[in-house]
């Protein structure tokens, strides 16, 4: 699902410090970007998410030093099916940015707990409810559902009344 901003929009986006930093670091890691409702969304390649988060956290010009949330979207039946969404906040600049990673039917992505320890519970919640595996997570177990629960209740193909 390629993003195609106009030339003017793309030039405006490149001026944003977070996007400029990521493009200077590794332009291939940035799959796209869009600015909507005064918020920037940057699509990051799956294998680069941990490094991209660390880069934005430690940036001097716009330190996105607070992980607000990690969540997931199930676009079933579309492909890629899942998007992992990271909401970041720069406390000093009072600015937000959203990072997204697209995943297919067998969802797996690197954990960002080494960058933000607070991601621990967010990632466990996403694993528990959507079945997304986070590589390198220190304790990836169910958080809300019983250990013997079958399936992932927030997936769109999950039966409304559960499995029998």
Backbone bond lengths (Angstrom), bond angles and torsions (degrees), N, CA, C in turn:
res aa  C-N    CA-C-N  psi(-1)  N-CA   C-N-CA  omega(-1)  CA-C   N-CA-C  phi
1 X - - - 1.446 - - 1.535 107.78 -
2 X 1.323 118.02 81.42 1.460 120.33 -177.67 1.521 111.77 -69.68
3 X 1.304 114.30 145.83 1.461 120.49 176.03 1.512 107.73 -97.67
4 X 1.318 117.28 136.13 1.453 120.54 -176.81 1.522 110.66 -129.23
5 X 1.335 117.74 75.45 1.453 118.40 176.32 1.526 109.73 -70.62
6 X 1.323 116.69 156.66 1.462 120.33 177.36 1.519 109.26 -69.45
7 X 1.318 116.71 166.74 1.470 121.57 -179.67 1.533 110.32 -57.78
8 X 1.320 117.41 -44.65 1.460 121.13 -179.34 1.523 110.79 -62.28
9 X 1.352 116.90 -45.32 1.462 120.47 179.05 1.521 110.79 -62.35
10 X 1.331 116.85 -42.27 1.454 120.67 -178.74 1.525 110.81 -63.25
11 X 1.312 117.50 -41.57 1.465 120.25 178.20 1.526 111.31 -64.57
12 X 1.339 117.13 -39.58 1.464 120.46 176.76 1.521 110.68 -64.07
13 X 1.327 116.51 -41.08 1.458 120.38 -179.16 1.523 111.41 -65.57
14 X 1.335 117.30 -40.71 1.466 120.44 -179.18 1.518 112.10 -62.34
15 X 1.327 117.15 -21.82 1.456 120.87 177.98 1.518 113.31 -77.51
16 X 1.319 117.83 -12.74 1.462 120.70 178.79 1.530 108.41 -71.69
17 X 1.331 117.90 130.72 1.471 120.41 -175.56 1.525 114.29 -57.42
18 X 1.325 118.40 -39.28 1.463 120.52 -178.38 1.527 110.94 -66.16
19 X 1.323 117.04 -46.55 1.455 120.47 179.81 1.528 110.78 -67.57
20 X 1.323 117.48 -41.05 1.460 121.00 178.32 1.528 110.94 -60.68
21 X 1.323 116.80 -41.29 1.467 121.48 179.61 1.528 110.50 -63.93
22 X 1.333 116.52 -44.50 1.467 120.18 -179.81 1.528 111.73 -67.10
23 X 1.325 117.35 -40.41 1.466 120.30 178.74 1.519 111.36 -66.16
24 X 1.334 117.09 -38.49 1.463 120.41 178.04 1.534 110.76 -67.81
25 X 1.309 116.59 -34.73 1.469 121.91 -179.49 1.524 110.95 -71.30
26 X 1.344 117.10 -51.89 1.460 120.99 -177.94 1.531 108.48 -161.93
27 X 1.304 116.13 95.34 1.469 119.77 -176.34 1.526 112.17 -64.38
28 X 1.341 118.31 -25.41 1.457 120.92 178.90 1.525 112.30 -73.18
29 X 1.328 116.98 -20.62 1.469 120.74 179.55 1.525 111.32 -76.56
30 X 1.329 116.72 -20.49 1.467 121.17 -179.90 1.520 108.19 -93.77
31 X 1.340 116.12 112.17 1.464 121.00 -178.35 1.516 112.80 -87.39
32 X 1.323 117.53 -18.38 1.449 120.99 -179.62 1.508 110.01 170.62
33 X 1.322 115.22 173.64 1.462 120.69 178.62 1.513 108.99 -158.30
34 X 1.318 114.98 153.95 1.458 119.55 174.11 1.521 108.61 -150.98
35 X 1.326 114.50 152.18 1.459 121.61 178.88 1.514 106.34 -119.06
36 X 1.334 115.52 116.45 1.454 120.15 -175.86 1.522 108.85 -142.83
37 X 1.340 116.10 131.49 1.462 122.73 179.50 1.531 111.56 54.93
38 X 1.305 115.22 43.86 1.464 123.16 178.35 1.521 113.63 61.74
39 X 1.320 117.59 26.17 1.459 121.30 176.34 1.521 109.83 -132.43
40 X 1.325 115.37 138.17 1.453 121.94 179.92 1.525 109.80 -94.07
41 X 1.330 115.78 130.99 1.457 122.45 173.58 1.520 107.50 -117.03
42 X 1.323 116.14 128.45 1.463 121.90 179.70 1.524 108.06 -119.53
43 X 1.323 116.81 125.90 1.450 122.15 177.58 1.524 108.52 -90.17
44 X 1.330 115.87 122.53 1.461 122.65 -175.23 1.521 109.12 -111.55
45 X 1.326 116.38 142.06 1.455 121.96 176.34 1.533 108.82 -65.85
46 X 1.313 116.52 140.54 1.465 123.49 -172.13 1.533 114.24 -50.00
47 X 1.309 118.95 -47.22 1.464 121.27 -174.70 1.529 113.22 -75.35
48 X 1.319 118.06 -6.94 1.467 121.11 -176.08 1.525 113.82 -107.17
49 X 1.323 118.94 3.09 1.464 120.02 -171.47 1.528 112.45 -64.60
50 X 1.323 118.36 -42.48 1.466 119.84 -178.09 1.529 110.98 -62.45
51 X 1.319 117.05 -45.45 1.456 120.92 -179.55 1.525 111.42 -67.13
52 X 1.326 116.97 -38.36 1.468 120.76 178.69 1.529 110.47 -63.99
53 X 1.318 117.14 -42.22 1.472 120.50 178.25 1.522 111.13 -63.81
54 X 1.329 116.76 -43.61 1.469 120.45 178.03 1.514 111.96 -62.88
55 X 1.313 116.56 -39.96 1.465 121.07 178.59 1.522 111.52 -62.77
56 X 1.324 117.19 -45.46 1.465 120.12 -179.98 1.526 111.82 -69.96
57 X 1.316 117.79 -33.61 1.464 120.43 178.41 1.533 111.00 -64.90
58 X 1.328 117.00 -38.67 1.469 121.82 -173.48 1.514 114.26 -95.87
59 X 1.331 118.74 0.92 1.461 121.58 -177.65 1.523 110.89 -67.37
60 X 1.334 117.49 134.24 1.468 121.48 -178.77 1.517 112.33 -76.28
61 X 1.336 117.33 -32.46 1.459 120.90 -176.99 1.531 112.68 -75.62
62 X 1.304 116.89 -37.98 1.465 119.93 179.02 1.521 109.06 -147.52
63 X 1.313 116.63 79.23 1.467 118.92 -177.31 1.527 111.74 -73.81
64 X 1.318 115.84 108.83 1.456 119.98 174.24 1.523 106.23 -85.67
65 X 1.333 113.85 82.95 1.452 121.92 -168.03 1.520 114.47 -95.91
66 X 1.322 118.24 8.96 1.459 120.88 -178.91 1.520 109.74 -135.27
67 X 1.330 115.88 120.56 1.462 121.09 174.62 1.514 107.53 -86.46
68 X 1.323 116.74 112.09 1.461 121.87 -177.52 1.522 110.49 -80.17
69 X 1.344 116.99 -43.60 1.453 119.69 -173.15 1.520 110.09 -165.44
70 X 1.323 115.22 152.84 1.461 122.97 167.27 1.516 105.26 -127.94
71 X 1.314 116.66 126.58 1.457 120.00 -179.63 1.524 109.45 -142.05
72 X 1.311 116.12 -176.54 1.461 121.24 -175.91 1.519 109.49 -138.99
73 X 1.328 115.53 151.67 1.460 122.64 173.92 1.520 107.02 -126.16
74 X 1.319 116.30 132.05 1.460 122.38 176.35 1.524 107.58 -103.31
75 X 1.334 117.36 113.85 1.469 122.39 -177.76 1.526 111.66 -96.37
76 X 1.329 118.02 16.98 1.454 122.09 -178.47 1.528 110.92 -47.69
77 X 1.315 120.26 132.72 1.464 130.46 8.21 1.533 114.46 -93.20
78 X 1.310 118.31 8.65 1.471 120.47 -179.72 1.525 110.95 -67.90
79 X 1.327 114.59 160.19 1.461 121.55 174.39 1.518 109.44 -123.62
80 X 1.300 121.73 142.06 1.453 125.17 -6.79 1.525 110.89 -65.12
81 X 1.305 113.81 144.12 1.459 119.77 -170.05 1.522 113.94 -71.46
82 X 1.310 118.11 -44.94 1.471 121.42 -173.01 1.526 112.17 -111.04
83 X 1.316 114.83 150.02 1.468 122.47 168.66 1.520 107.68 -128.88
84 X 1.322 115.75 126.89 1.464 120.65 172.11 1.518 105.53 -93.31
85 X 1.330 116.22 130.98 1.462 121.88 -174.18 1.523 109.33 -118.54
86 X 1.333 115.85 125.04 1.462 123.22 178.80 1.523 107.91 -111.81
87 X 1.324 117.13 119.51 1.465 121.55 177.59 1.530 108.25 -99.96
88 X 1.339 115.73 119.19 1.455 121.33 -177.80 1.522 109.91 -114.69
89 X 1.331 115.52 150.47 1.459 121.99 179.76 1.519 109.44 -131.07
90 X 1.318 115.60 134.58 1.462 121.42 169.54 1.524 106.35 -97.33
91 X 1.308 116.07 108.13 1.463 120.39 -176.77 1.526 110.64 -65.16
92 X 1.321 117.46 -42.32 1.469 120.28 -177.79 1.519 112.74 -67.99
93 X 1.335 117.33 -36.14 1.468 120.39 -179.12 1.519 113.46 -94.89
94 X 1.337 116.30 -7.35 1.475 121.50 -178.02 1.532 110.50 53.73
95 X 1.319 113.88 51.55 1.461 120.69 -175.68 1.528 109.57 -135.34
96 X 1.320 115.58 147.75 1.459 121.21 -179.89 1.526 110.32 -117.44
97 X 1.319 114.68 152.74 1.457 121.36 172.28 1.532 107.19 -143.53
98 X 1.307 114.70 148.31 1.460 121.06 -179.37 1.522 107.64 -117.75
99 X 1.335 116.39 127.82 1.458 121.73 174.01 1.518 107.69 -107.23
100 X 1.338 116.40 137.76 1.460 120.57 178.63 1.522 109.56 -128.09
101 X 1.337 114.45 142.46 1.457 122.16 175.62 1.517 107.31 -125.04
102 X 1.319 116.80 127.18 1.464 121.51 179.36 1.523 109.69 -91.02
103 X 1.354 114.90 136.49 1.464 121.24 -178.98 1.519 109.74 -130.98
104 X 1.317 116.56 148.67 1.461 121.29 179.16 1.522 112.44 -85.01
105 X 1.348 116.05 -154.36 1.466 121.40 -176.06 1.525 113.95 -69.12
106 X 1.318 118.54 -28.28 1.468 120.38 175.46 1.526 107.28 -105.26
107 X 1.327 116.78 83.38 1.459 120.88 -170.64 1.524 113.50 -72.91
108 X 1.332 114.29 127.20 1.451 121.47 179.53 1.524 108.05 -156.25
109 X 1.331 116.51 133.91 1.456 121.55 -178.86 1.526 108.02 -150.97
110 X 1.331 117.47 159.22 1.462 121.12 178.43 1.517 110.97 -70.29
111 X 1.314 115.51 143.71 1.455 121.77 177.02 1.529 109.54 -74.74
112 X 1.333 117.03 147.00 1.465 121.20 175.47 1.534 111.05 -106.95
113 X 1.340 117.08 18.45 1.463 119.61 179.11 1.520 112.38 -65.85
114 X 1.331 117.82 -23.36 1.469 119.80 176.23 1.524 111.26 -72.90
115 X 1.328 117.18 -23.12 1.468 121.67 176.79 1.521 109.78 -88.85
116 X 1.320 116.09 -49.87 1.462 122.54 178.59 1.524 108.67 -127.29
117 X 1.327 119.25 105.37 1.464 120.51 177.83 1.533 112.98 -56.42
118 X 1.320 117.88 -26.08 1.469 121.35 179.16 1.523 112.18 -64.91
119 X 1.315 118.46 -15.47 1.465 121.45 178.46 1.524 111.58 -68.70
120 X 1.314 117.28 -14.21 1.461 121.98 -177.87 1.525 112.08 -49.88
121 X 1.313 117.43 -57.61 1.465 119.98 -176.50 1.518 112.46 -73.00
122 X 1.330 117.76 -34.74 1.465 119.99 177.38 1.533 110.18 -60.36
123 X 1.331 116.01 -46.69 1.463 120.02 -178.72 1.527 111.30 -67.51
124 X 1.311 117.34 -37.18 1.465 119.81 176.73 1.532 110.80 -64.21
125 X 1.318 117.09 -38.74 1.457 120.72 178.24 1.538 110.90 -64.24
126 X 1.333 116.61 -44.68 1.468 120.83 178.91 1.532 109.87 -63.63
127 X 1.322 117.02 -41.54 1.463 120.56 177.10 1.524 110.51 -61.08
128 X 1.317 116.34 -46.77 1.452 122.09 -176.07 1.525 112.72 -64.24
129 X 1.313 117.59 -39.71 1.466 121.09 -173.08 1.525 114.36 -97.65
130 X 1.351 117.49 -23.75 1.471 120.47 -178.97 1.524 113.59 -118.97
131 X 1.333 118.22 -16.81 1.463 120.88 -179.40 1.507 115.11 82.31
132 X 1.328 118.21 16.79 1.466 121.30 178.01 1.525 108.27 -80.18
133 X 1.324 116.56 127.47 1.470 121.30 179.13 1.526 109.32 -91.53
134 X 1.327 115.40 136.65 1.457 121.68 178.97 1.527 108.38 -111.44
135 X 1.346 116.04 106.79 1.465 121.89 -178.77 1.521 110.39 -64.82
136 X 1.319 115.99 131.69 1.456 120.86 178.25 1.518 113.82 86.57
137 X 1.327 117.42 4.74 1.465 119.83 178.38 1.531 108.69 -69.88
138 X 1.340 118.31 135.83 1.463 120.36 -174.33 1.526 114.77 -70.94
139 X 1.328 119.21 -20.56 1.466 120.23 -174.39 1.520 109.88 -158.17
140 X 1.330 116.48 64.18 1.468 121.08 -174.53 1.528 110.06 -81.71
141 X 1.319 114.87 92.06 1.463 122.52 177.23 1.513 108.34 -134.51
142 X 1.323 115.18 167.03 1.459 119.72 177.54 1.514 110.08 -58.91
143 X 1.327 115.07 146.10 1.461 121.14 -177.75 1.531 111.22 -115.64
144 X 1.321 117.16 -43.80 1.463 121.53 -175.12 1.530 113.18 -105.79
145 X 1.310 116.74 -35.10 1.458 121.72 -176.86 1.531 109.34 -93.46
146 X 1.349 117.35 155.09 1.466 119.83 175.66 1.530 110.50 -61.59
147 X 1.326 116.28 151.40 1.471 121.37 -178.03 1.529 112.57 -56.63
148 X 1.328 118.06 -32.12 1.464 120.52 -176.89 1.534 113.28 -91.83
149 X 1.332 117.86 10.14 1.466 121.94 -179.97 1.522 109.74 -67.05
150 X 1.319 116.21 136.85 1.465 120.77 178.76 1.517 110.05 -95.82
151 X 1.319 116.41 131.59 1.453 121.52 175.05 1.518 113.43 85.82
152 X 1.323 113.07 -173.96 1.464 121.28 -175.40 1.524 107.91 -131.30
153 X 1.332 117.90 106.56 1.463 122.09 -166.46 1.527 117.39 -65.60
154 X 1.318 120.33 -17.06 1.464 119.04 179.02 1.532 113.36 -96.55
155 X 1.312 117.00 3.48 1.465 119.13 172.73 1.520 108.36 -73.10
156 X 1.318 115.64 142.63 1.465 119.39 -176.60 1.516 113.61 -69.04
157 X 1.326 118.07 -18.69 1.460 119.56 177.88 1.528 112.63 -94.44
158 X 1.328 117.06 7.41 1.465 121.38 177.95 1.526 108.81 -75.45
159 X 1.343 118.68 132.22 1.457 120.57 -179.96 1.528 111.91 -61.60
160 X 1.309 117.37 136.12 1.465 122.80 -176.28 1.525 111.29 -57.07
161 X 1.316 117.41 -37.29 1.456 120.45 -178.21 1.530 112.08 -98.36
162 X 1.320 117.73 11.54 1.457 122.03 179.11 1.517 112.03 81.63
163 X 1.313 116.28 170.66 1.467 121.83 178.17 1.518 108.97 -78.12
164 X 1.309 117.02 147.06 1.475 120.26 179.09 1.502 109.68 -109.37
